[in-house]
Amino acid sequence: MQPISAGTSGALPNGAPIVDVRTYEEFVHIDCQLVLLVVDCVYGVIYCKDQETLARLYRHANSSKLKHVEYVTDENDCRSRLSVW
């Protein structure tokens, strides 16, 4: 997997062109499987297309005693861009 540029980390299949994913709509329509947004090692958001992987990440976060772990859905996501600044 390759990283995505511009401050957003993501996972693309090997050999896929590196693209700058700026919105959730762009993420949905490309081969990128996961986007990770982190601010100062304190706040993080993961967008993941694979529901099984997402469920494992959620269980791991909860078992690691991280605070405020919740699923981001269309109803509770106020983010308009995949950016932390």
BALUM-754664 format. One line per field, with one value per residue: residue number from 1; residue in three letters; z, x, y of N, C-alpha, C, O in turn. Coordinates in pm, 1 decimal, padded with zeros to 6 digits. Each point is the difference from the previous one (the first is absolute). Layout:
BEGIN
n NUM ...
res ALA ...
n_c3 Z ...
n_c1 X ...
n_c2 Y ...
ca_c3 Z ...
ca_c1 X ...
ca_c2 Y ...
c_c3 Z ...
c_c1 X ...
c_c2 Y ...
o_c3 Z ...
o_c1 X ...
o_c2 Y ...
END
This chain:
BEGIN
n 1 2 3 4 5 6 7 8 9 10 11 12 13 14 15 16 17 18 19 20 21 22 23 24 25 26 27 28 29 30 31 32 33 34 35 36 37 38 39 40 41 42 43 44 45 46 47 48 49 50 51 52 53 54 55 56 57 58 59 60 61 62 63 64 65 66 67 68 69 70 71 72 73 74 75 76 77 78 79 80 81 82 83 84 85
res MET GLN PRO ILE SER ALA GLY THR SER GLY ALA LEU PRO ASN GLY ALA PRO ILE VAL ASP VAL ARG THR TYR GLU GLU PHE VAL HIS ILE ASP CYS GLN LEU VAL LEU LEU VAL VAL ASP CYS VAL TYR GLY VAL ILE TYR CYS LYS ASP GLN GLU THR LEU ALA ARG LEU TYR ARG HIS ALA ASN SER SER LYS LEU LYS HIS VAL GLU TYR VAL THR ASP GLU ASN ASP CYS ARG SER ARG LEU SER VAL TRP
n_c3 00000.0 -00119.6 00045.0 00156.4 -00208.2 00000.5 00061.2 -00215.0 00203.5 -00158.9 -00030.3 -00079.1 -00141.5 00073.8 00014.9 00202.0 -00164.5 -00008.0 00173.3 -00123.9 00177.9 -00154.8 -00152.8 00139.0 -00050.1 00075.4 00210.1 00026.6 -00058.0 00210.8 -00117.5 -00004.2 00094.9 -00036.7 00142.6 -00033.2 00146.0 -00054.4 00201.8 -00097.8 -00183.3 -00088.8 -00182.9 00050.0 -00207.4 00059.1 -00178.8 00055.5 -00169.7 00069.3 -00093.3 -00165.7 -00201.6 -00140.7 -00104.9 -00183.6 -00193.5 -00108.7 -00122.5 -00204.7 -00165.1 -00091.4 -00161.2 -00177.8 -00000.1 -00207.9 00001.3 00117.4 00108.5 -00197.2 00005.4 -00163.0 00073.4 -00132.8 00123.8 -00000.9 -00208.6 00169.3 00027.3 -00009.3 00184.8 -00188.1 00157.5 00004.9 -00219.7
n_c1 00083.9 -00158.9 00198.7 -00144.6 -00009.6 00170.0 00184.2 -00016.8 -00052.6 00139.1 -00202.2 00211.1 -00169.5 00074.9 00155.5 -00092.1 -00137.3 00203.8 -00133.8 -00062.2 00042.9 -00145.5 -00057.9 -00163.7 -00080.2 00132.0 -00025.4 -00179.4 00062.8 00077.1 00192.6 -00019.3 00181.6 00183.4 -00159.4 00208.8 -00171.9 00182.7 -00102.5 00180.4 -00019.2 -00100.4 00060.9 -00168.7 00084.0 -00164.7 00126.6 -00193.3 00140.7 00209.6 -00189.1 00061.9 00059.5 -00165.4 -00098.5 00107.2 -00029.7 -00189.7 -00016.3 00091.4 -00117.7 -00161.0 00062.0 -00011.5 -00213.7 -00030.9 00101.4 -00189.4 -00006.2 00062.6 -00204.1 00151.3 -00143.0 -00125.8 -00062.3 00157.0 -00054.2 00123.5 00093.2 00109.8 00127.2 00094.4 -00106.6 00222.7 00003.1
n_c2 -00117.1 00106.0 00095.1 00066.2 00082.9 00144.2 -00110.0 -00055.4 -00075.9 -00075.9 -00090.4 -00002.8 -00038.5 -00199.1 00160.5 -00020.7 00065.9 00092.9 -00053.1 00175.0 -00128.2 00072.0 -00152.9 00066.6 00203.1 00165.8 00074.1 00129.8 00206.7 -00003.4 -00008.6 00220.8 -00093.2 00126.0 00066.3 00074.3 00013.6 00118.8 -00015.9 00089.7 -00119.7 00179.3 00112.8 -00136.6 00023.9 -00141.5 00049.8 -00097.4 -00039.5 -00030.1 -00077.7 -00136.4 00078.4 00055.0 -00170.4 -00073.3 00110.9 -00047.9 -00188.1 00007.9 00093.6 -00125.0 -00140.9 00134.9 -00068.5 -00080.0 00199.3 -00019.2 -00195.4 00087.1 -00094.5 -00028.3 00156.3 -00126.9 -00176.2 -00159.3 -00057.5 00079.3 -00201.4 00197.0 00021.5 -00079.1 00118.4 00008.2 00033.8
ca_c3 00000.0 -00013.7 00069.1 -00077.8 00035.8 00050.1 00139.6 00025.0 -00028.3 -00050.8 -00048.7 -00136.9 -00043.4 -00065.2 -00141.6 -00027.7 -00000.7 00120.7 -00024.9 00113.8 00036.3 00079.4 00052.5 00016.0 -00131.1 -00076.9 00062.1 -00039.0 -00142.8 -00043.9 00056.1 00136.8 00091.0 00136.9 00021.4 00141.5 00034.8 00138.0 00044.0 00121.1 00068.5 00098.4 -00067.8 -00124.0 -00069.3 -00103.8 -00097.5 -00051.2 -00084.3 00034.4 00127.1 00090.0 00051.7 00085.3 00124.9 00075.8 00050.7 00105.6 00117.2 00052.3 00064.7 00126.7 00092.4 00037.4 00094.8 -00056.9 00038.6 -00102.1 -00122.5 -00055.5 -00144.7 -00074.7 -00098.3 -00073.4 00090.9 00101.8 -00055.3 -00046.5 -00079.5 -00142.6 -00069.7 00069.7 00035.4 00142.9 00017.8
ca_c1 -00083.9 00075.3 -00063.1 -00055.9 00069.4 -00071.8 -00038.3 -00097.0 00056.5 -00098.0 00053.3 -00037.2 00060.5 00130.6 -00005.2 -00102.7 00057.9 -00018.8 -00091.9 -00026.0 -00140.6 -00036.2 -00135.9 -00051.7 -00050.9 00116.1 00041.5 -00094.8 00008.6 00132.6 00041.8 00048.6 -00078.3 00000.8 00056.7 00029.6 00023.7 00049.2 00039.5 00082.7 -00001.5 -00107.2 -00127.9 00015.2 -00118.7 00030.7 -00103.3 00039.5 -00103.9 -00021.7 -00072.5 00067.1 00117.7 -00048.8 -00046.5 00119.8 00061.5 -00087.2 00019.2 00135.0 00001.7 -00071.8 00075.7 00119.6 -00047.1 -00002.5 -00120.2 -00087.5 00001.0 -00134.4 -00008.9 -00039.3 -00103.4 -00050.9 -00079.5 00078.1 00126.4 -00013.3 00119.0 -00026.9 00124.4 00085.4 00115.8 00003.7 00025.6
ca_c2 00117.1 00123.2 00112.5 00110.7 00123.5 00118.0 -00005.3 -00105.0 -00131.0 -00094.0 -00126.3 -00034.4 -00126.7 00014.0 00032.9 00100.8 00134.0 00078.8 00110.5 00088.1 -00017.1 00117.5 -00009.8 -00135.3 -00042.0 -00046.0 -00126.0 -00105.0 -00031.5 -00044.5 -00128.6 00016.5 -00083.4 00051.5 00132.7 00023.4 00139.9 00008.2 00133.2 00005.3 -00130.3 -00000.2 -00017.5 -00075.2 -00048.8 -00097.9 -00033.0 -00130.4 -00059.9 -00140.0 -00005.0 -00094.3 00069.7 00107.3 -00061.0 -00040.3 00122.9 00050.2 -00087.2 00023.4 00131.8 -00012.5 -00084.7 00076.6 00102.2 00134.2 00072.7 00058.0 -00079.8 -00011.8 -00010.2 00118.6 -00035.0 00116.4 00081.7 00070.8 00051.1 00138.5 00032.0 00017.1 -00034.9 -00094.5 00080.8 00031.1 00142.5
c_c3 00000.0 00077.4 -00098.1 00050.7 00067.1 00140.6 00035.9 -00033.7 -00045.0 -00051.2 -00137.1 -00035.0 -00066.1 -00148.2 -00035.4 00000.6 00130.7 -00035.7 00128.8 00030.3 00093.3 00061.9 00014.2 -00133.1 -00089.8 00052.6 -00046.0 -00142.8 -00049.5 00069.0 00143.1 00095.4 00139.4 00001.3 00149.7 00018.9 00146.2 00028.7 00131.1 00082.8 00103.6 -00062.7 -00130.7 -00054.7 -00107.9 -00087.5 -00068.2 -00079.0 00040.1 00140.2 00101.5 00064.8 00096.4 00135.4 00086.2 00060.0 00117.2 00127.6 00064.4 00073.6 00135.2 00101.2 00046.1 00093.9 -00054.4 00037.3 -00123.5 -00133.9 -00048.2 -00151.1 -00058.1 -00106.6 -00076.1 00093.9 00099.0 -00051.2 -00055.1 -00088.3 -00147.8 -00084.9 00082.7 00028.4 00149.2 00025.3 -00102.0
c_c1 00088.9 -00069.6 -00056.4 00064.7 -00091.9 -00054.7 -00104.7 00066.4 -00109.8 00068.4 -00058.0 00060.0 00134.8 -00018.4 -00105.1 00064.9 -00030.3 -00085.8 -00019.1 -00149.6 -00038.7 -00138.9 -00040.2 -00051.0 00112.9 00047.5 -00088.3 00024.3 00138.7 00034.6 00052.4 -00092.1 -00013.8 00061.8 00014.7 00032.4 00040.7 00042.2 00076.1 -00003.5 -00111.6 -00134.1 00024.4 -00133.8 00046.9 -00123.0 00046.5 -00114.9 -00033.2 -00061.6 00063.9 00123.4 -00041.7 -00046.8 00118.3 00069.8 -00079.7 00017.4 00136.5 00007.1 -00070.2 00077.3 00128.6 -00032.9 00016.1 -00131.6 -00075.9 00007.2 -00143.6 00007.4 -00040.5 -00098.5 -00040.9 -00075.2 00085.3 00133.0 -00021.2 00117.2 -00038.8 00123.8 00075.9 00132.6 -00006.7 00035.9 -00073.9
c_c2 00124.1 00112.7 00101.7 00128.0 00101.7 -00014.5 -00102.9 -00131.6 -00092.9 -00123.5 -00029.9 -00135.2 00026.6 00025.5 00102.9 00138.0 00072.9 00120.5 00078.6 -00007.6 00113.1 -00008.8 -00146.7 -00053.8 -00049.4 -00134.8 -00115.2 -00047.1 -00040.1 -00131.4 00009.7 -00076.6 00058.3 00138.6 00019.3 00147.5 00004.9 00143.7 -00013.6 -00127.9 -00011.8 -00033.1 -00074.0 -00044.9 -00095.3 -00017.0 -00128.1 -00061.4 -00142.9 -00009.7 -00094.2 00064.0 00110.2 -00054.5 -00044.2 00122.0 00056.6 -00082.8 00023.4 00134.2 -00006.4 -00083.0 00069.3 00114.6 00141.8 00065.4 00047.4 -00073.6 -00013.5 -00012.5 00134.9 -00046.7 00125.6 00095.1 00080.2 00056.5 00140.7 00042.3 00011.9 -00031.9 -00101.9 00068.7 00029.9 00146.3 00078.4
o_c3 00056.0 00009.9 -00113.7 00118.7 00026.3 00027.7 00117.3 -00110.4 00056.6 -00006.2 -00017.5 00053.2 -00061.5 -00066.1 -00111.6 00078.5 00056.0 -00095.2 00109.6 -00072.8 00110.5 00097.8 -00059.5 -00029.7 -00072.0 -00078.5 -00031.1 -00030.0 -00120.7 00083.0 00059.9 -00006.6 00073.7 -00067.1 00075.9 -00060.7 00085.2 -00082.3 00099.1 00122.6 00083.9 00061.8 -00075.9 00075.3 -00071.3 00049.2 -00053.7 00048.8 -00017.0 00099.5 00120.0 00120.8 00105.1 00104.0 00121.9 00115.6 00098.5 00108.8 00122.5 00107.8 00097.7 00118.3 00102.9 00037.5 00076.2 00014.5 -00104.2 -00105.2 00073.8 -00062.6 00053.9 -00076.8 00033.0 -00021.3 00040.5 00079.4 -00101.8 -00048.5 -00054.6 -00120.6 00122.3 -00062.7 00057.1 00115.0 -00001.7
o_c1 00109.7 -00122.7 00046.3 00030.4 -00116.9 -00110.4 -00034.2 00051.8 -00109.3 00122.7 -00121.4 00104.9 00019.1 -00080.6 00001.3 00091.6 -00108.6 00028.5 00021.9 -00080.5 00053.2 -00028.4 00060.7 00017.6 -00016.9 00031.3 00050.2 -00020.2 00019.6 -00076.6 00030.6 -00122.2 -00091.9 00100.4 -00092.9 00093.3 -00070.2 00064.5 -00055.1 00008.0 00002.9 -00082.7 00090.1 -00092.9 00096.3 -00108.7 00110.7 -00112.9 -00113.9 00064.6 -00003.9 00020.7 00061.6 00028.4 -00003.1 00042.2 00058.2 00014.6 00011.3 00058.8 00048.6 00001.5 00056.7 00087.6 00021.0 -00101.2 00059.5 00005.8 -00086.9 00098.5 -00087.7 00028.3 00043.6 -00000.4 -00040.8 00079.4 -00066.7 00002.7 -00067.0 -00010.5 -00014.0 00102.1 -00108.7 00012.8 00008.7
o_c2 -00000.3 00000.3 00009.1 00012.0 -00028.3 00046.7 -00015.1 -00016.9 -00001.5 -00006.8 -00010.5 -00036.4 00104.9 -00065.5 00052.0 00024.4 -00014.8 00072.7 -00051.6 00058.2 00011.3 00069.3 -00089.1 -00118.1 -00098.4 -00089.5 -00108.0 -00117.7 -00014.7 -00048.9 -00103.1 00013.4 -00035.7 00024.2 -00027.4 00052.7 -00054.4 00064.9 -00048.1 00007.2 -00090.1 -00067.0 00035.6 -00029.2 00028.2 -00030.2 -00004.9 -00005.9 -00043.3 00032.8 00027.3 -00011.6 00018.0 00059.6 00016.9 -00003.3 00045.4 00055.6 00005.6 00008.8 00057.0 00034.0 -00036.6 00078.0 00094.3 -00068.5 00027.8 00063.5 -00046.5 00039.3 00067.4 -00092.0 00110.2 00121.3 00108.9 00050.3 00018.4 00113.1 -00087.7 -00022.7 -00003.8 -00028.5 00008.1 00042.0 00122.7
END
